[in-house]
Amino acid sequence: MPWLMIINNVNDAKEFFQETHTGKSLREYVPETSNGYILYTTRSRDIGWDLTEDSIDVPFMTHEEAGILLNAKIG
């Protein structure tokens, strides 16, 4: 069964992509696998494009509308 990881509020590129005290960026800890889905939320269009080529702009919506959109994207 596929899993879903939501990484919320990736709004600071420096914080997410720059190396930390471990020598890795936070981005490097995100799994790369075909067994699940990763949903990033950000207010920055540039960061959205840096994270994924399947970036979509989402206007304010109700919980029901958000559920419909999520279901349509992950099936």
PQR file of N, CA, C, O and H, with PARSE charges and radii, in Angstrom:
ATOM      1  N   MET A   1       0.842  -1.181   0.000 -0.4000 1.5000
ATOM      2  CA  MET A   1       0.000   0.000   0.000 -0.0000 2.0000
ATOM      3  C   MET A   1       0.888   1.244   0.000  0.5500 1.7000
ATOM      4  O   MET A   1       1.805   1.339   0.815 -0.5500 1.4000
ATOM      5  N   PRO A   2       0.631   2.210  -0.906 -0.5600 1.5000
ATOM      6  CA  PRO A   2       1.439   3.420  -0.953  0.2800 2.0000
ATOM      7  C   PRO A   2       1.195   4.309   0.266  0.5500 1.7000
ATOM      8  O   PRO A   2       0.127   4.268   0.876 -0.5500 1.4000
ATOM      9  N   TRP A   3       2.173   5.088   0.599 -0.4000 1.5000
ATOM     10  CA  TRP A   3       2.097   5.992   1.731 -0.0000 2.0000
ATOM     11  C   TRP A   3       2.112   7.430   1.222  0.5500 1.7000
ATOM     12  O   TRP A   3       2.423   7.683   0.058 -0.5500 1.4000
ATOM     13  H   TRP A   3       3.041   5.121   0.104  0.4000 1.0000
ATOM     14  N   LEU A   4       1.772   8.369   2.107 -0.4000 1.5000
ATOM     15  CA  LEU A   4       1.771   9.792   1.787 -0.0000 2.0000
ATOM     16  C   LEU A   4       2.536  10.531   2.871  0.5500 1.7000
ATOM     17  O   LEU A   4       2.219  10.408   4.054 -0.5500 1.4000
ATOM     18  H   LEU A   4       1.519   8.163   3.053  0.4000 1.0000
ATOM     19  N   MET A   5       3.543  11.297   2.470 -0.4000 1.5000
ATOM     20  CA  MET A   5       4.270  12.170   3.390 -0.0000 2.0000
ATOM     21  C   MET A   5       3.968  13.608   2.983  0.5500 1.7000
ATOM     22  O   MET A   5       4.109  13.972   1.816 -0.5500 1.4000
ATOM     23  H   MET A   5       3.800  11.397   1.508  0.4000 1.0000
ATOM     24  N   ILE A   6       3.555  14.418   3.944 -0.4000 1.5000
ATOM     25  CA  ILE A   6       3.286  15.826   3.683 -0.0000 2.0000
ATOM     26  C   ILE A   6       4.369  16.650   4.370  0.5500 1.7000
ATOM     27  O   ILE A   6       4.557  16.567   5.584 -0.5500 1.4000
ATOM     28  H   ILE A   6       3.441  14.122   4.893  0.4000 1.0000
ATOM     29  N   ILE A   7       5.073  17.441   3.576 -0.4000 1.5000
ATOM     30  CA  ILE A   7       6.092  18.346   4.102 -0.0000 2.0000
ATOM     31  C   ILE A   7       5.525  19.745   3.932  0.5500 1.7000
ATOM     32  O   ILE A   7       5.462  20.280   2.826 -0.5500 1.4000
ATOM     33  H   ILE A   7       4.921  17.508   2.589  0.4000 1.0000
ATOM     34  N   ASN A   8       5.119  20.316   5.038 -0.4000 1.5000
ATOM     35  CA  ASN A   8       4.342  21.549   5.047 -0.0000 2.0000
ATOM     36  C   ASN A   8       5.232  22.778   5.255  0.5500 1.7000
ATOM     37  O   ASN A   8       6.215  22.730   5.995 -0.5500 1.4000
ATOM     38  H   ASN A   8       5.171  19.882   5.937  0.4000 1.0000
ATOM     39  N   ASN A   9       4.872  23.867   4.596 -0.4000 1.5000
ATOM     40  CA  ASN A   9       5.508  25.175   4.773 -0.0000 2.0000
ATOM     41  C   ASN A   9       6.991  25.195   4.405  0.5500 1.7000
ATOM     42  O   ASN A   9       7.819  25.661   5.188 -0.5500 1.4000
ATOM     43  H   ASN A   9       4.073  23.906   3.996  0.4000 1.0000
ATOM     44  N   VAL A  10       7.324  24.700   3.237 -0.4000 1.5000
ATOM     45  CA  VAL A  10       8.695  24.815   2.737 -0.0000 2.0000
ATOM     46  C   VAL A  10       8.787  26.193   2.080  0.5500 1.7000
ATOM     47  O   VAL A  10       8.721  26.318   0.857 -0.5500 1.4000
ATOM     48  H   VAL A  10       6.651  24.321   2.601  0.4000 1.0000
ATOM     49  N   ASN A  11       8.938  27.209   2.906 -0.4000 1.5000
ATOM     50  CA  ASN A  11       8.888  28.584   2.415 -0.0000 2.0000
ATOM     51  C   ASN A  11      10.240  29.269   2.384  0.5500 1.7000
ATOM     52  O   ASN A  11      10.351  30.379   1.864 -0.5500 1.4000
ATOM     53  H   ASN A  11       8.992  27.107   3.900  0.4000 1.0000
ATOM     54  N   ASP A  12      11.269  28.640   2.923 -0.4000 1.5000
ATOM     55  CA  ASP A  12      12.601  29.236   2.966 -0.0000 2.0000
ATOM     56  C   ASP A  12      13.578  28.289   2.272  0.5500 1.7000
ATOM     57  O   ASP A  12      13.961  27.262   2.833 -0.5500 1.4000
ATOM     58  H   ASP A  12      11.179  27.738   3.345  0.4000 1.0000
ATOM     59  N   ALA A  13      13.976  28.636   1.056 -0.4000 1.5000
ATOM     60  CA  ALA A  13      14.860  27.770   0.272 -0.0000 2.0000
ATOM     61  C   ALA A  13      16.179  27.538   0.992  0.5500 1.7000
ATOM     62  O   ALA A  13      16.697  26.422   0.991 -0.5500 1.4000
ATOM     63  H   ALA A  13      13.665  29.470   0.600  0.4000 1.0000
ATOM     64  N   LYS A  14      16.721  28.569   1.600 -0.4000 1.5000
ATOM     65  CA  LYS A  14      18.002  28.445   2.303 -0.0000 2.0000
ATOM     66  C   LYS A  14      17.898  27.395   3.403  0.5500 1.7000
ATOM     67  O   LYS A  14      18.791  26.562   3.559 -0.5500 1.4000
ATOM     68  H   LYS A  14      16.300  29.477   1.601  0.4000 1.0000
ATOM     69  N   GLU A  15      16.822  27.436   4.154 -0.4000 1.5000
ATOM     70  CA  GLU A  15      16.631  26.499   5.260 -0.0000 2.0000
ATOM     71  C   GLU A  15      16.468  25.062   4.779  0.5500 1.7000
ATOM     72  O   GLU A  15      16.933  24.135   5.442 -0.5500 1.4000
ATOM     73  H   GLU A  15      16.097  28.112   4.027  0.4000 1.0000
ATOM     74  N   PHE A  16      15.818  24.865   3.641 -0.4000 1.5000
ATOM     75  CA  PHE A  16      15.518  23.519   3.162 -0.0000 2.0000
ATOM     76  C   PHE A  16      16.637  22.912   2.324  0.5500 1.7000
ATOM     77  O   PHE A  16      16.857  21.702   2.380 -0.5500 1.4000
ATOM     78  H   PHE A  16      15.440  25.618   3.102  0.4000 1.0000
ATOM     79  N   PHE A  17      17.350  23.734   1.544 -0.4000 1.5000
ATOM     80  CA  PHE A  17      18.346  23.213   0.614 -0.0000 2.0000
ATOM     81  C   PHE A  17      19.795  23.364   1.089  0.5500 1.7000
ATOM     82  O   PHE A  17      20.687  22.713   0.545 -0.5500 1.4000
ATOM     83  H   PHE A  17      17.171  24.716   1.498  0.4000 1.0000
ATOM     84  N   GLN A  18      20.043  24.205   2.087 -0.4000 1.5000
ATOM     85  CA  GLN A  18      21.410  24.432   2.558 -0.0000 2.0000
ATOM     86  C   GLN A  18      21.831  23.334   3.531  0.5500 1.7000
ATOM     87  O   GLN A  18      21.009  22.804   4.279 -0.5500 1.4000
ATOM     88  H   GLN A  18      19.319  24.734   2.529  0.4000 1.0000
ATOM     89  N   GLU A  19      23.115  23.001   3.512 -0.4000 1.5000
ATOM     90  CA  GLU A  19      23.639  21.981   4.417 -0.0000 2.0000
ATOM     91  C   GLU A  19      23.462  22.405   5.870  0.5500 1.7000
ATOM     92  O   GLU A  19      23.611  23.577   6.214 -0.5500 1.4000
ATOM     93  H   GLU A  19      23.783  23.431   2.905  0.4000 1.0000
ATOM     94  N   THR A  20      23.140  21.420   6.722 -0.4000 1.5000
ATOM     95  CA  THR A  20      23.014  21.652   8.158 -0.0000 2.0000
ATOM     96  C   THR A  20      24.308  21.223   8.836  0.5500 1.7000
ATOM     97  O   THR A  20      25.298  20.944   8.159 -0.5500 1.4000
ATOM     98  H   THR A  20      23.019  20.467   6.443  0.4000 1.0000
ATOM     99  N   HIS A  21      24.312  21.169  10.142 -0.4000 1.5000
ATOM    100  CA  HIS A  21      25.499  20.757  10.895 -0.0000 2.0000
ATOM    101  C   HIS A  21      25.884  19.300  10.607  0.5500 1.7000
ATOM    102  O   HIS A  21      27.001  18.886  10.919 -0.5500 1.4000
ATOM    103  H   HIS A  21      23.508  21.396  10.692  0.4000 1.0000
ATOM    104  N   THR A  22      24.972  18.522  10.018 -0.4000 1.5000
ATOM    105  CA  THR A  22      25.269  17.124   9.683 -0.0000 2.0000
ATOM    106  C   THR A  22      25.992  16.995   8.354  0.5500 1.7000
ATOM    107  O   THR A  22      26.461  15.913   8.000 -0.5500 1.4000
ATOM    108  H   THR A  22      24.065  18.858   9.764  0.4000 1.0000
ATOM    109  N   GLY A  23      26.084  18.099   7.615 -0.4000 1.5000
ATOM    110  CA  GLY A  23      26.699  18.056   6.296 -0.0000 2.0000
ATOM    111  C   GLY A  23      25.706  17.757   5.188  0.5500 1.7000
ATOM    112  O   GLY A  23      26.085  17.674   4.020 -0.5500 1.4000
ATOM    113  H   GLY A  23      25.703  18.977   7.903  0.4000 1.0000
ATOM    114  N   LYS A  24      24.437  17.595   5.545 -0.4000 1.5000
ATOM    115  CA  LYS A  24      23.380  17.333   4.567 -0.0000 2.0000
ATOM    116  C   LYS A  24      22.316  18.415   4.669  0.5500 1.7000
ATOM    117  O   LYS A  24      22.155  19.055   5.708 -0.5500 1.4000
ATOM    118  H   LYS A  24      24.129  17.663   6.494  0.4000 1.0000
ATOM    119  N   SER A  25      21.595  18.607   3.574 -0.4000 1.5000
ATOM    120  CA  SER A  25      20.451  19.517   3.612 -0.0000 2.0000
ATOM    121  C   SER A  25      19.226  18.740   4.083  0.5500 1.7000
ATOM    122  O   SER A  25      19.213  17.510   4.039 -0.5500 1.4000
ATOM    123  H   SER A  25      21.725  18.087   2.730  0.4000 1.0000
ATOM    124  N   LEU A  26      18.208  19.450   4.530 -0.4000 1.5000
ATOM    125  CA  LEU A  26      16.972  18.781   4.929 -0.0000 2.0000
ATOM    126  C   LEU A  26      16.377  18.023   3.753  0.5500 1.7000
ATOM    127  O   LEU A  26      15.778  16.964   3.944 -0.5500 1.4000
ATOM    128  H   LEU A  26      18.219  20.450   4.566  0.4000 1.0000
ATOM    129  N   ARG A  27      16.530  18.543   2.547 -0.4000 1.5000
ATOM    130  CA  ARG A  27      16.007  17.899   1.332 -0.0000 2.0000
ATOM    131  C   ARG A  27      16.567  16.492   1.158  0.5500 1.7000
ATOM    132  O   ARG A  27      15.877  15.608   0.651 -0.5500 1.4000
ATOM    133  H   ARG A  27      17.016  19.403   2.392  0.4000 1.0000
ATOM    134  N   GLU A  28      17.802  16.281   1.571 -0.4000 1.5000
ATOM    135  CA  GLU A  28      18.444  14.979   1.399 -0.0000 2.0000
ATOM    136  C   GLU A  28      17.841  13.893   2.290  0.5500 1.7000
ATOM    137  O   GLU A  28      18.084  12.707   2.067 -0.5500 1.4000
ATOM    138  H   GLU A  28      18.363  16.999   1.983  0.4000 1.0000
ATOM    139  N   TYR A  29      17.068  14.282   3.282 -0.4000 1.5000
ATOM    140  CA  TYR A  29      16.431  13.299   4.169 -0.0000 2.0000
ATOM    141  C   TYR A  29      15.064  12.838   3.647  0.5500 1.7000
ATOM    142  O   TYR A  29      14.461  11.920   4.202 -0.5500 1.4000
ATOM    143  H   TYR A  29      16.871  15.245   3.464  0.4000 1.0000
ATOM    144  N   VAL A  30      14.592  13.470   2.597 -0.4000 1.5000
ATOM    145  CA  VAL A  30      13.299  13.095   2.019 -0.0000 2.0000
ATOM    146  C   VAL A  30      13.501  11.850   1.159  0.5500 1.7000
ATOM    147  O   VAL A  30      14.357  11.845   0.274 -0.5500 1.4000
ATOM    148  H   VAL A  30      15.082  14.216   2.146  0.4000 1.0000
ATOM    149  N   PRO A  31      12.727  10.798   1.408 -0.5600 1.5000
ATOM    150  CA  PRO A  31      12.929   9.556   0.651  0.2800 2.0000
ATOM    151  C   PRO A  31      12.601   9.721  -0.827  0.5500 1.7000
ATOM    152  O   PRO A  31      11.702  10.474  -1.200 -0.5500 1.4000
ATOM    153  N   GLU A  32      13.349   9.001  -1.658 -0.4000 1.5000
ATOM    154  CA  GLU A  32      13.079   8.955  -3.097 -0.0000 2.0000
ATOM    155  C   GLU A  32      12.699   7.516  -3.424  0.5500 1.7000
ATOM    156  O   GLU A  32      13.557   6.637  -3.495 -0.5500 1.4000
ATOM    157  H   GLU A  32      14.080   8.390  -1.355  0.4000 1.0000
ATOM    158  N   THR A  33      11.410   7.289  -3.621 -0.4000 1.5000
ATOM    159  CA  THR A  33      10.922   5.943  -3.855 -0.0000 2.0000
ATOM    160  C   THR A  33       9.645   5.997  -4.678  0.5500 1.7000
ATOM    161  O   THR A  33       8.962   7.020  -4.710 -0.5500 1.4000
ATOM    162  H   THR A  33      10.712   8.004  -3.563  0.4000 1.0000
ATOM    163  N   SER A  34       9.336   4.923  -5.324 -0.4000 1.5000
ATOM    164  CA  SER A  34       8.089   4.853  -6.091 -0.0000 2.0000
ATOM    165  C   SER A  34       6.977   4.205  -5.269  0.5500 1.7000
ATOM    166  O   SER A  34       5.886   3.966  -5.788 -0.5500 1.4000
ATOM    167  H   SER A  34       9.891   4.092  -5.297  0.4000 1.0000
ATOM    168  N   ASN A  35       7.241   3.919  -3.991 -0.4000 1.5000
ATOM    169  CA  ASN A  35       6.251   3.262  -3.128 -0.0000 2.0000
ATOM    170  C   ASN A  35       5.299   4.226  -2.444  0.5500 1.7000
ATOM    171  O   ASN A  35       4.378   3.788  -1.754 -0.5500 1.4000
ATOM    172  H   ASN A  35       8.127   4.114  -3.570  0.4000 1.0000
ATOM    173  N   GLY A  36       5.493   5.512  -2.614 -0.4000 1.5000
ATOM    174  CA  GLY A  36       4.644   6.473  -1.931 -0.0000 2.0000
ATOM    175  C   GLY A  36       4.637   7.814  -2.633  0.5500 1.7000
ATOM    176  O   GLY A  36       5.160   7.968  -3.737 -0.5500 1.4000
ATOM    177  H   GLY A  36       6.241   5.868  -3.175  0.4000 1.0000
ATOM    178  N   TYR A  37       4.031   8.780  -1.963 -0.4000 1.5000
ATOM    179  CA  TYR A  37       3.874  10.121  -2.512 -0.0000 2.0000
ATOM    180  C   TYR A  37       4.372  11.137  -1.501  0.5500 1.7000
ATOM    181  O   TYR A  37       4.249  10.941  -0.292 -0.5500 1.4000
ATOM    182  H   TYR A  37       3.607   8.655  -1.066  0.4000 1.0000
ATOM    183  N   ILE A  38       4.932  12.218  -2.006 -0.4000 1.5000
ATOM    184  CA  ILE A  38       5.351  13.321  -1.153 -0.0000 2.0000
ATOM    185  C   ILE A  38       4.638  14.566  -1.640  0.5500 1.7000
ATOM    186  O   ILE A  38       4.704  14.920  -2.817 -0.5500 1.4000
ATOM    187  H   ILE A  38       5.032  12.377  -2.988  0.4000 1.0000
ATOM    188  N   LEU A  39       3.959  15.222  -0.721 -0.4000 1.5000
ATOM    189  CA  LEU A  39       3.247  16.460  -1.008 -0.0000 2.0000
ATOM    190  C   LEU A  39       3.948  17.589  -0.265  0.5500 1.7000
ATOM    191  O   LEU A  39       3.997  17.595   0.965 -0.5500 1.4000
ATOM    192  H   LEU A  39       3.906  14.935   0.236  0.4000 1.0000
ATOM    193  N   TYR A  40       4.491  18.543  -1.015 -0.4000 1.5000
ATOM    194  CA  TYR A  40       5.128  19.711  -0.427 -0.0000 2.0000
ATOM    195  C   TYR A  40       4.130  20.866  -0.472  0.5500 1.7000
ATOM    196  O   TYR A  40       3.404  21.025  -1.453 -0.5500 1.4000
ATOM    197  H   TYR A  40       4.452  18.538  -2.014  0.4000 1.0000
ATOM    198  N   THR A  41       4.097  21.665   0.583 -0.4000 1.5000
ATOM    199  CA  THR A  41       3.345  22.911   0.524 -0.0000 2.0000
ATOM    200  C   THR A  41       4.337  24.052   0.699  0.5500 1.7000
ATOM    201  O   THR A  41       5.258  23.977   1.513 -0.5500 1.4000
ATOM    202  H   THR A  41       4.687  21.536   1.379  0.4000 1.0000
ATOM    203  N   THR A  42       4.134  25.101  -0.076 -0.4000 1.5000
ATOM    204  CA  THR A  42       4.997  26.276  -0.024 -0.0000 2.0000
ATOM    205  C   THR A  42       4.220  27.474  -0.542  0.5500 1.7000
ATOM    206  O   THR A  42       3.263  27.329  -1.302 -0.5500 1.4000
ATOM    207  H   THR A  42       3.386  25.162  -0.737  0.4000 1.0000
ATOM    208  N   ARG A  43       4.634  28.635  -0.130 -0.4000 1.5000
ATOM    209  CA  ARG A  43       4.046  29.866  -0.658 -0.0000 2.0000
ATOM    210  C   ARG A  43       4.890  30.420  -1.804  0.5500 1.7000
ATOM    211  O   ARG A  43       4.535  31.429  -2.413 -0.5500 1.4000
ATOM    212  H   ARG A  43       5.412  28.753   0.488  0.4000 1.0000
ATOM    213  N   SER A  44       6.003  29.755  -2.091 -0.4000 1.5000
ATOM    214  CA  SER A  44       6.938  30.235  -3.103 -0.0000 2.0000
ATOM    215  C   SER A  44       6.853  29.394  -4.374  0.5500 1.7000
ATOM    216  O   SER A  44       7.105  28.190  -4.352 -0.5500 1.4000
ATOM    217  H   SER A  44       6.291  28.935  -1.596  0.4000 1.0000
ATOM    218  N   ARG A  45       6.499  30.033  -5.462 -0.4000 1.5000
ATOM    219  CA  ARG A  45       6.444  29.345  -6.752 -0.0000 2.0000
ATOM    220  C   ARG A  45       7.828  28.802  -7.129  0.5500 1.7000
ATOM    221  O   ARG A  45       7.931  27.687  -7.639 -0.5500 1.4000
ATOM    222  H   ARG A  45       6.294  31.012  -5.480  0.4000 1.0000
ATOM    223  N   ASP A  46       8.889  29.574  -6.884 -0.4000 1.5000
ATOM    224  CA  ASP A  46      10.247  29.136  -7.218 -0.0000 2.0000
ATOM    225  C   ASP A  46      10.635  27.872  -6.462  0.5500 1.7000
ATOM    226  O   ASP A  46      11.200  26.950  -7.050 -0.5500 1.4000
ATOM    227  H   ASP A  46       8.805  30.480  -6.469  0.4000 1.0000
ATOM    228  N   ILE A  47      10.339  27.820  -5.174 -0.4000 1.5000
ATOM    229  CA  ILE A  47      10.653  26.623  -4.391 -0.0000 2.0000
ATOM    230  C   ILE A  47       9.827  25.445  -4.899  0.5500 1.7000
ATOM    231  O   ILE A  47      10.334  24.326  -4.982 -0.5500 1.4000
ATOM    232  H   ILE A  47       9.880  28.569  -4.697  0.4000 1.0000
ATOM    233  N   GLY A  48       8.574  25.681  -5.236 -0.4000 1.5000
ATOM    234  CA  GLY A  48       7.732  24.624  -5.773 -0.0000 2.0000
ATOM    235  C   GLY A  48       8.334  23.997  -7.014  0.5500 1.7000
ATOM    236  O   GLY A  48       8.335  22.775  -7.158 -0.5500 1.4000
ATOM    237  H   GLY A  48       8.162  26.590  -5.168  0.4000 1.0000
ATOM    238  N   TRP A  49       8.845  24.821  -7.905 -0.4000 1.5000
ATOM    239  CA  TRP A  49       9.468  24.298  -9.128 -0.0000 2.0000
ATOM    240  C   TRP A  49      10.799  23.611  -8.830  0.5500 1.7000
ATOM    241  O   TRP A  49      11.166  22.657  -9.515 -0.5500 1.4000
ATOM    242  H   TRP A  49       8.845  25.814  -7.787  0.4000 1.0000
ATOM    243  N   ASP A  50      11.528  24.088  -7.813 -0.4000 1.5000
ATOM    244  CA  ASP A  50      12.783  23.426  -7.438 -0.0000 2.0000
ATOM    245  C   ASP A  50      12.524  22.036  -6.857  0.5500 1.7000
ATOM    246  O   ASP A  50      13.348  21.135  -7.016 -0.5500 1.4000
ATOM    247  H   ASP A  50      11.230  24.863  -7.257  0.4000 1.0000
ATOM    248  N   LEU A  51      11.394  21.861  -6.191 -0.4000 1.5000
ATOM    249  CA  LEU A  51      11.075  20.589  -5.545 -0.0000 2.0000
ATOM    250  C   LEU A  51      10.480  19.567  -6.499  0.5500 1.7000
ATOM    251  O   LEU A  51      10.749  18.373  -6.371 -0.5500 1.4000
ATOM    252  H   LEU A  51      10.725  22.593  -6.062  0.4000 1.0000
ATOM    253  N   THR A  52       9.685  20.015  -7.443 -0.4000 1.5000
ATOM    254  CA  THR A  52       8.988  19.076  -8.320 -0.0000 2.0000
ATOM    255  C   THR A  52       8.627  19.754  -9.626  0.5500 1.7000
ATOM    256  O   THR A  52       8.385  20.960  -9.667 -0.5500 1.4000
ATOM    257  H   THR A  52       9.466  20.985  -7.547  0.4000 1.0000
ATOM    258  N   GLU A  53       8.593  18.977 -10.684 -0.4000 1.5000
ATOM    259  CA  GLU A  53       8.162  19.519 -11.972 -0.0000 2.0000
ATOM    260  C   GLU A  53       6.648  19.434 -12.125  0.5500 1.7000
ATOM    261  O   GLU A  53       6.099  19.901 -13.123 -0.5500 1.4000
ATOM    262  H   GLU A  53       8.789  17.997 -10.651  0.4000 1.0000
ATOM    263  N   ASP A  54       5.975  18.846 -11.150 -0.4000 1.5000
ATOM    264  CA  ASP A  54       4.518  18.703 -11.177 -0.0000 2.0000
ATOM    265  C   ASP A  54       3.884  19.684 -10.206  0.5500 1.7000
ATOM    266  O   ASP A  54       2.934  19.344  -9.501 -0.5500 1.4000
ATOM    267  H   ASP A  54       6.422  18.466 -10.340  0.4000 1.0000
ATOM    268  N   SER A  55       4.408  20.892 -10.172 -0.4000 1.5000
ATOM    269  CA  SER A  55       3.933  21.912  -9.250 -0.0000 2.0000
ATOM    270  C   SER A  55       2.591  22.457  -9.719  0.5500 1.7000
ATOM    271  O   SER A  55       2.395  22.683 -10.913 -0.5500 1.4000
ATOM    272  H   SER A  55       5.179  21.168 -10.745  0.4000 1.0000
ATOM    273  N   ILE A  56       1.669  22.667  -8.789 -0.4000 1.5000
ATOM    274  CA  ILE A  56       0.371  23.239  -9.134 -0.0000 2.0000
ATOM    275  C   ILE A  56       0.062  24.380  -8.181  0.5500 1.7000
ATOM    276  O   ILE A  56       0.387  24.318  -6.995 -0.5500 1.4000
ATOM    277  H   ILE A  56       1.828  22.483  -7.819  0.4000 1.0000
ATOM    278  N   ASP A  57      -0.565  25.417  -8.704 -0.4000 1.5000
ATOM    279  CA  ASP A  57      -1.050  26.513  -7.879 -0.0000 2.0000
ATOM    280  C   ASP A  57      -2.410  26.123  -7.335  0.5500 1.7000
ATOM    281  O   ASP A  57      -3.281  25.674  -8.080 -0.5500 1.4000
ATOM    282  H   ASP A  57      -0.829  25.468  -9.667  0.4000 1.0000
ATOM    283  N   VAL A  58      -2.589  26.295  -6.040 -0.4000 1.5000
ATOM    284  CA  VAL A  58      -3.841  25.900  -5.410 -0.0000 2.0000
ATOM    285  C   VAL A  58      -4.443  27.110  -4.713  0.5500 1.7000
ATOM    286  O   VAL A  58      -3.825  27.658  -3.800 -0.5500 1.4000
ATOM    287  H   VAL A  58      -1.881  26.660  -5.435  0.4000 1.0000
ATOM    288  N   PRO A  59      -5.625  27.538  -5.118 -0.5600 1.5000
ATOM    289  CA  PRO A  59      -6.280  28.650  -4.445  0.2800 2.0000
ATOM    290  C   PRO A  59      -6.858  28.182  -3.111  0.5500 1.7000
ATOM    291  O   PRO A  59      -6.873  26.985  -2.821 -0.5500 1.4000
ATOM    292  N   PHE A  60      -7.330  29.121  -2.306 -0.4000 1.5000
ATOM    293  CA  PHE A  60      -7.989  28.761  -1.056 -0.0000 2.0000
ATOM    294  C   PHE A  60      -9.164  27.844  -1.383  0.5500 1.7000
ATOM    295  O   PHE A  60      -9.906  28.090  -2.334 -0.5500 1.4000
ATOM    296  H   PHE A  60      -7.318  30.093  -2.541  0.4000 1.0000
ATOM    297  N   MET A  61      -9.328  26.789  -0.592 -0.4000 1.5000
ATOM    298  CA  MET A  61     -10.426  25.858  -0.830 -0.0000 2.0000
ATOM    299  C   MET A  61     -10.921  25.264   0.479  0.5500 1.7000
ATOM    300  O   MET A  61     -10.243  25.329   1.505 -0.5500 1.4000
ATOM    301  H   MET A  61      -8.726  26.589   0.180  0.4000 1.0000
ATOM    302  N   THR A  62     -12.100  24.692   0.429 -0.4000 1.5000
ATOM    303  CA  THR A  62     -12.677  24.039   1.604 -0.0000 2.0000
ATOM    304  C   THR A  62     -11.986  22.701   1.837  0.5500 1.7000
ATOM    305  O   THR A  62     -11.241  22.229   0.978 -0.5500 1.4000
ATOM    306  H   THR A  62     -12.651  24.639  -0.404  0.4000 1.0000
ATOM    307  N   HIS A  63     -12.230  22.086   2.996 -0.4000 1.5000
ATOM    308  CA  HIS A  63     -11.666  20.767   3.278 -0.0000 2.0000
ATOM    309  C   HIS A  63     -12.145  19.750   2.241  0.5500 1.7000
ATOM    310  O   HIS A  63     -11.379  18.892   1.803 -0.5500 1.4000
ATOM    311  H   HIS A  63     -12.836  22.469   3.694  0.4000 1.0000
ATOM    312  N   GLU A  64     -13.406  19.851   1.858 -0.4000 1.5000
ATOM    313  CA  GLU A  64     -13.956  18.922   0.862 -0.0000 2.0000
ATOM    314  C   GLU A  64     -13.251  19.086  -0.479  0.5500 1.7000
ATOM    315  O   GLU A  64     -12.882  18.098  -1.112 -0.5500 1.4000
ATOM    316  H   GLU A  64     -14.029  20.548   2.214  0.4000 1.0000
ATOM    317  N   GLU A  65     -13.062  20.333  -0.915 -0.4000 1.5000
ATOM    318  CA  GLU A  65     -12.369  20.591  -2.177 -0.0000 2.0000
ATOM    319  C   GLU A  65     -10.927  20.097  -2.117  0.5500 1.7000
ATOM    320  O   GLU A  65     -10.424  19.538  -3.092 -0.5500 1.4000
ATOM    321  H   GLU A  65     -13.362  21.137  -0.400  0.4000 1.0000
ATOM    322  N   ALA A  66     -10.257  20.296  -0.983 -0.4000 1.5000
ATOM    323  CA  ALA A  66      -8.881  19.831  -0.823 -0.0000 2.0000
ATOM    324  C   ALA A  66      -8.820  18.302  -0.918  0.5500 1.7000
ATOM    325  O   ALA A  66      -7.903  17.756  -1.531 -0.5500 1.4000
ATOM    326  H   ALA A  66     -10.665  20.750  -0.191  0.4000 1.0000
ATOM    327  N   GLY A  67      -9.782  17.619  -0.320 -0.4000 1.5000
ATOM    328  CA  GLY A  67      -9.827  16.158  -0.387 -0.0000 2.0000
ATOM    329  C   GLY A  67     -10.025  15.658  -1.808  0.5500 1.7000
ATOM    330  O   GLY A  67      -9.420  14.664  -2.212 -0.5500 1.4000
ATOM    331  H   GLY A  67     -10.527  18.062   0.178  0.4000 1.0000
ATOM    332  N   ILE A  68     -10.865  16.340  -2.562 -0.4000 1.5000
ATOM    333  CA  ILE A  68     -11.098  15.971  -3.956 -0.0000 2.0000
ATOM    334  C   ILE A  68      -9.823  16.157  -4.764  0.5500 1.7000
ATOM    335  O   ILE A  68      -9.470  15.286  -5.558 -0.5500 1.4000
ATOM    336  H   ILE A  68     -11.356  17.148  -2.234  0.4000 1.0000
ATOM    337  N   LEU A  69      -9.122  17.279  -4.580 -0.4000 1.5000
ATOM    338  CA  LEU A  69      -7.881  17.536  -5.303 -0.0000 2.0000
ATOM    339  C   LEU A  69      -6.812  16.498  -4.944  0.5500 1.7000
ATOM    340  O   LEU A  69      -6.146  15.962  -5.830 -0.5500 1.4000
ATOM    341  H   LEU A  69      -9.409  17.987  -3.935  0.4000 1.0000
ATOM    342  N   LEU A  70      -6.651  16.217  -3.663 -0.4000 1.5000
ATOM    343  CA  LEU A  70      -5.660  15.233  -3.240 -0.0000 2.0000
ATOM    344  C   LEU A  70      -5.968  13.858  -3.819  0.5500 1.7000
ATOM    345  O   LEU A  70      -5.064  13.168  -4.290 -0.5500 1.4000
ATOM    346  H   LEU A  70      -7.193  16.652  -2.944  0.4000 1.0000
ATOM    347  N   ASN A  71      -7.207  13.463  -3.791 -0.4000 1.5000
ATOM    348  CA  ASN A  71      -7.609  12.172  -4.340 -0.0000 2.0000
ATOM    349  C   ASN A  71      -7.350  12.113  -5.851  0.5500 1.7000
ATOM    350  O   ASN A  71      -6.942  11.075  -6.371 -0.5500 1.4000
ATOM    351  H   ASN A  71      -7.942  14.023  -3.409  0.4000 1.0000
ATOM    352  N   ALA A  72      -7.585  13.219  -6.546 -0.4000 1.5000
ATOM    353  CA  ALA A  72      -7.364  13.248  -7.993 -0.0000 2.0000
ATOM    354  C   ALA A  72      -5.870  13.134  -8.321  0.5500 1.7000
ATOM    355  O   ALA A  72      -5.506  12.520  -9.324 -0.5500 1.4000
ATOM    356  H   ALA A  72      -7.917  14.062  -6.123  0.4000 1.0000
ATOM    357  N   LYS A  73      -5.004  13.718  -7.487 -0.4000 1.5000
ATOM    358  CA  LYS A  73      -3.563  13.698  -7.752 -0.0000 2.0000
ATOM    359  C   LYS A  73      -2.916  12.368  -7.398  0.5500 1.7000
ATOM    360  O   LYS A  73      -1.988  11.934  -8.082 -0.5500 1.4000
ATOM    361  H   LYS A  73      -5.300  14.217  -6.672  0.4000 1.0000
ATOM    362  N   ILE A  74      -3.397  11.704  -6.322 -0.4000 1.5000
ATOM    363  CA  ILE A  74      -2.739  10.457  -5.913 -0.0000 2.0000
ATOM    364  C   ILE A  74      -3.555   9.231  -6.261  0.5500 1.7000
ATOM    365  O   ILE A  74      -3.076   8.105  -6.123 -0.5500 1.4000
ATOM    366  H   ILE A  74      -4.150  12.057  -5.767  0.4000 1.0000
ATOM    367  N   GLY A  75      -4.782   9.434  -6.710 -0.4000 1.5000
ATOM    368  CA  GLY A  75      -5.618   8.317  -7.154 -0.0000 2.0000
ATOM    369  C   GLY A  75      -6.131   7.529  -6.008  0.5500 1.7000
ATOM    370  O   GLY A  75      -6.853   6.551  -6.205 -0.5500 1.4000
ATOM    371  H   GLY A  75      -5.172  10.348  -6.822  0.4000 1.0000
TER
END
